[in-house]
């Protein structure tokens, strides 16, 4: 295979053709830190098929959550090295809109927390600043601390600041870098809270509009190479069907960074947080 690739590179050079695309063996492995396997978008995808989709996309390991949580356990049971379980508070009518007001949520989470080796609680949403201080959220933050778990939070930079003010020791994986926050706002938050890890699902388009990496984003990624991870966030059927495309969109901008930095962001930082599952794919 190597000889064939070398031959093609040589040939493309001779013919002045663009370099042949890297084969699967050369592709940057990605640790997806924002996988969902919720019932609706993934209807018709049994666990083995999902594992096959990740394999084909060059994703040896992923942090997965779902509504309901049993879906996550199905993936984890199939392949615990590939699927790192994260416990979602969402189930039935308890969803992103109302979970912080649901008094039953802490007991629900406590009842499940020992089912498998969960590594985080989330992804959960904080829709308003005030939600950061509700008794339910206080309990959930305490539960995470008790079990040494990450809190995977979808919220604006302002809401993350509120959480850190109330709970300075909370370990936060910040979903989508706030999604709508400007890169300058992301930079300020990361400077003020050096232990916040920022996850970049849904952000490939703002990092590299039209495929070229944005200057402010590039500076920020180079300033904090140890504090970013990438993710897919397949929360709709359309995104689930385009899983490999979501991962490849990150590879476009990762390829424009120094290789060591790209590797940290693609998988190295996530491995530091969640382990490598004993997989050889991450040993570079
Ligand atoms: Zn989200």
Boltz pocket constraint, residues with backbone or C-beta under 6 A from the ligand:
constraints:
  - pocket:
      binder: B
      contacts: [[A, 123], [A, 154], [A, 175], [A, 176], [A, 233]]
      max_distance: 6.0
